[in-house]
């Protein structure tokens, strides 16, 4: 029988007061009964995983971190007179169900004898690698860090995306025949030119992400206790720096100011709470309506005790006599006329400056691609800000070299990066098969 309720089946989650002090996953997932109940709001759930896996190489990831509310669920007809079907929640369920079934073996396709290199094991690189492996290509992924997963491993906290989930998705690609080479900084250890001219790779996909942090260039950003969100999250997620015996420790601050309003800012703020901060503030220069973070992440952050200071802009970070952060000088803002992005431009309110006590500041205002690959690759055109220039199929200015994800767009969403990896995989197949 169809389920005609206008509301989604609620997602079980940890109590906010408990989860704010641990790194266990916040959303606990549907039971089989809940999944069947939610799927009945739409229709037949049979063979769901096989259908999803045909289009996505990372369904267990997408079901957790993608903004379903503004993508697939946005066009669900059940959303016309109520809430849409919980497509993301169901995707998570069927992916987790599949990964728990050892008898569901992944069949490795027959090799077509062609070699492709993928630089970066983030969402765009893994997607490109998976799609090409399904077509029989001999794919090797080169990852700069010691674990595969890219931003899925170093950027997104455990409480949103458990790392064993990422490992399982990577293992599924390895079962398809994808090779993973870690600790390989392309541009240092090997260049793209060497991969193609000496190692026999006929095409290269660049999915190296956007790992170069941006700062505001305000006074005090060089003080001890100022982090980029990239460093803070990498130390926390990948290196477990919050543990007492960590080799790369991180500051256990009491009052943390996070500058920015995207998902990365929410991740940093919520991680700071779990490390032991007593007060965590989000400083954002526009209103809550303009926050780019997912509504779910904002909701969870508020539940856990993060304080949101809207229409607030830091202008100076103040230090003590030992050059550690002691406070942030801020100014209040108001929204004026729309700027080039269509959003109302934040403007300073004269005489509104105030001092916010803080002993740690985390800058989460965006990232850009590292220039290493550009500087070591012949004939690769980039934007002035560093993004690799591609056509609509992911082709770069260099013959046989393709790119996608944050290396092209700058910091964006996981699903956008995956889409560009998929587009490039098709273009690589067309290129090498002479279509």
Secondary structure, DSSP 4 states (H G I P E B T S, - for coil): -----SSPPPPPB--HHHHTT--S-SB----HHHHHHHHTTTS--TTHHHHHHHH-S-HHHHHHHS-GGGTGGGG-GGGSSSPPP-HHHHHHHHHHHHHT-TTSPPPPPPP-S-EEEEE--SHHHHHHHHHHHHTT-EEEEE-SSSSTTTHHHHTS-TTTS-HHHHHHHHHHHHHHT-EEE-S--BTTTB-HHHHHHTS--SEEEE-----EE-----BTTTSBTEEEHHHHHHHHHTT-TTSTT-SS-----SEEEEE--SHHHHHHHHHHHHHT-SEEEEEESS-GGG--S-HHHHHHHHHHTPEEEESEEEEEEEE-TTSBEEEEEEEEEEEEEE-TTSSEEEEE-TT--EEEE-SEEEE-S-EE--THHHHTSTT--B-TTSPBP--TTSB-SSTTEEE-THHHHSS--HHHHHHHHHHHHHHHHHHHHT-
